Amino acid sequence: MLASIVHILPLTTIRRERVMPVPGKVLVRQGQKVQPHDIIAEAVLAPEHLLINVSRSLGVPAKNAQSLIQREIGEQVVDGDLIAGPVGITRKVLRAPVSGRISLIRAGKVLFEVEKNPDPLRAGMPGIVSDLVADRGAIIETTGALIQGIWGNGRMDAGLLQINLKTPDSKLSSSQLDVSLRGTVVLGGYCDDPEALRNAANIPLKGLILTSMSAALVPLARRMQIPLILLRGFGFRPLDSVSFRILTTNMNREVVVNAVALDRYRGTRPEIYIPLSGQDAPPYPPETEVYEVGQKVRLTNSVSVHSIGTIEKITDSPVLLQSGLRAVSAHVKFENQKSMLMPLANLEILT
């Protein structure tokens, strides 16, 4: 059975594609070193168009307007350039109201694609440009710790990691966030306090990492301009021991919070990178795996701090569970030394 994989690694090689959704201009070269806020590509993501009615602007019949137009499709014009005319005793003319490109001329009307400053694509993480994606962006590679989460609000930023989590089952309150944390990435526990999220945004932080969060806070979290990532999901979910150890031992290091949405079809998942320079490049973590005896796994819906265990045995066929359902399962020995029979669908492999 193909397993669900989550990467929680103290040291690995991280290779991520950073691309624009539309063609643009790539600004970096292969082998170049980049920092999170460096612009690696740019493109106009949302073109703006303006339709000009030549007949109405010059006060001439529609049948005469077409012959007065002095431009061709595809021409670049700047603000004030002649578009149509002159006409009449006053030699009235029509000039371009903005700079741009003429994309269509028809029936006495001119359609402009307004000139806009291109939208930047930032590297998002420190590393080396290992490859280029033509007209779209680049692939960036670095070495460091990698911790993947469950949910993100779609933002991305980087800053020094500050810890506001004394134990894996701690709770984050608004009083724990003050102006002394400005410009940092804060690790907190379970959050059900909307004021805590508002404080994080107003300080502002560079990012907020939570173990879990009340689902009622999702609309507020989506509106925040700083990245917010949940490592365990919604409802009370304490942090697993492996993630807790990696994060708490890297306090005051630069951390990248990529709160991209979880999408198993596109292969994206919210995640945290902690770049560790000067390390030998380890192999890439596997993206596919099957359940096997001896693997370290995590219980996906656990409310216990002891959510990580090792597979001791996998059943040959579906077994009847306490819920009344039958499922292929595994005997898992957890960190507290308790062995339990768990359906494979509720387990994810830790690489």
C-alpha positions in Angstrom: 0.0 0.0 0.0 1.4 3.4 -1.0 2.0 5.4 2.1 1.4 9.0 3.1 4.8 10.6 3.7 5.7 13.6 5.8 9.3 14.9 5.9 10.6 15.9 9.3 14.4 15.8 8.9 17.2 17.5 10.9 19.4 17.6 7.8 18.5 16.9 4.2 18.9 18.4 0.7 16.0 20.7 -0.1 15.2 21.3 -3.8 12.2 23.5 -4.7 10.8 24.9 -7.9 10.0 28.6 -7.8 8.1 29.6 -11.0 5.6 32.3 -12.3 2.1 31.1 -13.4 2.6 33.0 -16.7 5.6 33.5 -19.0 7.9 36.3 -18.0 11.6 37.2 -17.6 14.1 35.1 -15.5 16.6 37.3 -13.8 19.1 34.8 -12.3 21.7 32.4 -13.7 22.4 28.8 -13.0 24.9 28.4 -10.1 23.9 31.8 -8.6 23.6 32.2 -4.8 20.3 33.7 -3.7 18.7 34.9 -0.5 14.9 34.7 0.4 14.0 38.2 -0.8 16.0 38.2 -4.0 13.9 38.6 -7.1 14.5 35.7 -9.5 11.9 36.4 -12.2 9.2 38.9 -13.1 6.0 38.9 -15.2 2.8 40.9 -15.5 0.3 38.6 -13.7 -2.9 40.5 -14.4 -2.9 42.6 -17.6 -5.1 45.7 -17.5 -7.0 46.8 -20.7 -8.6 50.0 -21.7 -11.1 50.4 -24.6 -11.2 53.8 -26.3 -14.2 54.8 -28.5 -12.7 57.0 -31.2 -16.0 58.0 -32.7 -17.3 59.4 -29.3 -13.9 61.0 -28.4 -13.6 62.9 -31.7 -17.3 63.5 -32.3 -17.4 61.9 -35.7 -19.8 59.2 -37.2 -18.7 55.6 -36.4 -18.2 54.9 -40.1 -15.6 57.6 -40.3 -13.7 56.8 -37.1 -11.8 53.9 -38.5 -10.0 55.9 -41.1 -8.8 58.5 -38.6 -6.9 56.0 -36.5 -3.1 56.6 -36.9 -1.8 53.4 -35.2 -1.4 49.7 -36.0 -2.1 46.6 -33.9 0.9 45.7 -31.8 2.4 49.2 -31.6 3.8 50.5 -28.3 2.7 54.0 -27.4 3.4 56.3 -24.5 1.1 58.6 -22.6 0.3 61.5 -25.0 1.1 59.9 -28.3 -1.3 60.6 -31.2 -3.9 57.8 -31.6 -6.4 59.3 -34.1 -7.2 62.6 -35.9 -6.8 65.4 -36.7 -10.4 66.2 -37.6 -12.6 69.3 -38.1 -11.7 73.0 -38.1 -10.1 72.8 -34.7 -7.9 69.9 -35.9 -9.1 67.9 -32.9 -6.9 64.8 -32.1 -7.1 61.8 -29.7 -4.0 61.0 -27.7 -3.1 58.0 -25.6 -4.3 58.4 -22.0 -1.7 55.9 -20.7 1.4 54.1 -21.9 0.9 50.6 -23.3 0.4 48.4 -26.4 -2.4 48.5 -28.9 -3.8 45.0 -28.9 -6.9 45.5 -31.1 -8.4 48.0 -33.6 -11.9 47.3 -34.8 -15.1 49.2 -35.6 -13.6 52.6 -34.7 -12.5 51.4 -31.3 -8.9 50.9 -29.9 -8.1 48.4 -27.2 -5.0 49.2 -25.1 -3.1 46.8 -22.9 -1.9 49.1 -20.2 1.8 49.1 -19.4 2.3 47.9 -15.9 5.3 47.2 -13.7 5.9 43.4 -13.7 5.1 41.4 -10.5 8.3 40.0 -8.9 8.9 36.4 -7.9 11.2 36.1 -5.0 13.5 33.2 -4.2 11.7 32.5 -1.0 14.6 30.6 0.5 18.4 30.9 0.6 20.4 28.6 -1.7 21.9 28.0 -5.1 20.1 28.2 -8.4 20.5 24.6 -9.6 18.5 24.9 -12.8 16.4 27.4 -14.7 12.8 27.0 -15.9 12.6 28.9 -19.2 10.6 32.1 -19.0 9.1 31.0 -15.7 11.7 30.9 -12.8 14.3 28.6 -11.3 15.0 25.6 -9.1 16.7 26.5 -5.9 18.7 24.0 -3.8 19.9 24.2 -0.2 20.9 22.0 2.7 19.2 22.1 6.1 16.3 21.0 8.3 12.9 20.3 6.7 9.6 20.1 8.6 6.4 19.7 6.7 3.0 20.8 8.0 -0.7 20.3 7.4 -2.2 23.8 6.5 -0.9 27.2 5.4 -2.4 30.5 4.5 -0.5 30.9 1.2 2.2 33.4 2.4 5.9 33.0 2.5 8.7 34.9 4.4 11.8 34.3 6.5 13.2 35.5 9.8 15.0 34.4 12.9 13.2 31.7 14.9 11.9 32.5 18.3 10.4 29.8 20.6 7.1 30.4 22.5 6.5 26.7 23.1 7.7 25.3 26.5 6.1 21.9 26.0 4.7 20.1 22.9 1.1 20.6 24.3 1.5 24.3 25.1 -1.1 26.9 24.2 -0.4 30.3 22.6 -2.1 33.4 24.0 -2.0 37.0 22.8 0.0 38.0 25.9 2.9 35.9 24.6 3.3 38.1 21.5 4.7 41.6 22.0 6.8 44.2 20.0 10.1 42.6 21.1 9.3 39.8 18.6 9.0 42.2 15.6 10.6 40.8 12.4 11.0 37.3 13.8 9.3 33.9 13.1 7.6 32.6 16.3 6.8 29.0 17.1 3.7 28.7 19.3 1.4 25.9 20.5 -2.3 25.4 20.0 -4.2 28.6 19.3 -7.9 29.4 19.7 -7.5 33.1 20.5 -8.2 35.5 17.6 -6.3 38.3 19.5 -3.1 36.3 19.3 -3.4 36.2 15.4 -4.1 39.9 15.3 -1.1 40.7 17.5 1.1 38.6 15.3 0.0 40.6 12.2 0.2 44.0 13.9 3.6 43.6 15.5 4.3 42.4 12.7 6.0 39.0 12.8 7.8 37.5 9.8 5.8 34.3 10.3 3.9 32.3 12.8 4.3 28.5 13.3 1.5 26.9 15.3 1.2 23.2 16.3 -2.6 23.4 15.8 -5.4 25.9 15.7 -9.2 26.2 16.1 -10.9 25.9 12.8 -13.0 29.0 13.7 -9.8 31.1 13.1 -9.4 30.1 9.5 -11.0 33.2 7.9 -8.8 35.5 10.0 -5.7 33.4 9.3 -6.4 33.6 5.5 -6.5 37.4 5.7 -3.2 37.8 7.5 -0.4 39.2 5.4 2.2 37.2 7.3 2.7 33.4 6.7 0.9 31.1 9.1 1.5 27.4 9.1 -0.1 24.6 11.2 2.2 21.6 11.8 -0.5 19.2 13.1 -3.8 20.6 11.9 -7.1 21.8 13.4 -8.4 21.2 16.9 -6.0 20.5 19.8 -3.0 18.6 18.4 0.2 18.6 20.4 3.5 18.7 18.5 5.3 15.5 17.9 8.6 14.9 19.7 10.8 14.9 16.5 9.5 18.3 15.2 9.7 19.7 18.8 13.4 18.7 19.1 14.4 20.0 15.7 12.7 23.4 16.1 13.7 24.1 19.7 17.4 23.3 19.0 17.5 25.8 16.1 16.3 28.9 18.0 17.8 32.2 16.6 18.6 30.5 13.3 17.1 31.8 10.1 13.9 29.9 9.2 11.8 30.1 6.0 8.1 29.6 6.4 6.5 28.5 3.1 2.8 28.4 4.0 1.7 27.1 0.6 -1.6 25.1 0.5 -1.5 21.4 0.8 -2.1 19.8 -2.6 -1.4 16.1 -3.0 -2.0 16.2 -6.7 0.5 19.1 -7.4 2.9 17.8 -4.7 2.9 21.0 -2.6 2.8 21.0 1.2 3.3 23.8 3.8 6.8 23.5 5.2 9.6 25.0 7.1 13.2 25.2 6.0 16.1 25.9 8.3 19.2 26.4 6.1 22.4 24.9 7.6 25.4 26.0 5.6 28.7 24.1 5.7 27.1 20.7 5.7 27.7 17.9 3.3 24.7 17.5 0.9 22.7 14.5 2.0 20.4 12.7 -0.4 17.0 14.0 -1.4 14.2 12.6 0.8 11.9 10.0 -0.9 8.5 11.2 -2.2 6.9 7.8 -2.4 7.1 4.9 0.0 5.3 1.7 1.1 4.5 0.6 4.6 7.2 -1.8 6.0 8.1 -3.3 9.4 10.6 -1.1 11.2 9.5 2.2 9.7 9.0 5.3 11.9 5.4 6.5 11.6 3.2 9.2 13.1 -0.5 8.9 14.0 -2.3 11.6 12.0 -5.2 12.4 14.3 -3.5 11.9 17.7 -4.3 14.2 20.7 -1.4 12.7 22.6 2.2 13.9 22.7 3.2 10.3 22.1 2.1 10.3 18.4 5.3 8.7 16.9 6.0 5.0 16.9 7.6 2.1 14.9 5.7 -0.5 12.9 6.2 -3.9 14.4 3.9 -5.9 12.2 1.5 -5.4 9.3 -1.6 -7.5 8.9 -1.9 -9.6 5.8 -5.6 -8.8 5.3 -8.2 -6.3 6.7 -9.0 -6.7 10.4 -12.1 -5.7 12.3 -11.4 -2.5 14.3 -13.2 -1.1 17.4 -15.1 1.3 15.1 -16.7 -1.6 13.3 -14.8 -1.0 10.1 -12.3 -3.5 8.5 -9.0 -2.1 7.3 -5.4 -3.2 6.6 -3.6 -2.3 9.9 -0.3 -2.4 11.6 0.9 -3.1 15.2 2.7 0.1 16.2 4.9 0.6 19.3 4.7 4.2 20.4 7.2 6.4 22.3 5.5 5.6 25.6 6.2 1.9 24.9 2.5 1.1 24.3 1.7 -1.1 21.3 -1.6 -0.5 19.4 -3.3 -1.8 16.3 -3.8 1.1 13.9 -5.2 1.3 10.4 -2.6 2.2 7.8 -4.8 5.0 6.6 -4.3 6.8 9.9 -0.5 6.5 9.7 2.1 8.6 7.8 5.7 7.7 7.3 8.3 10.0 8.8 11.4 10.2 6.5 
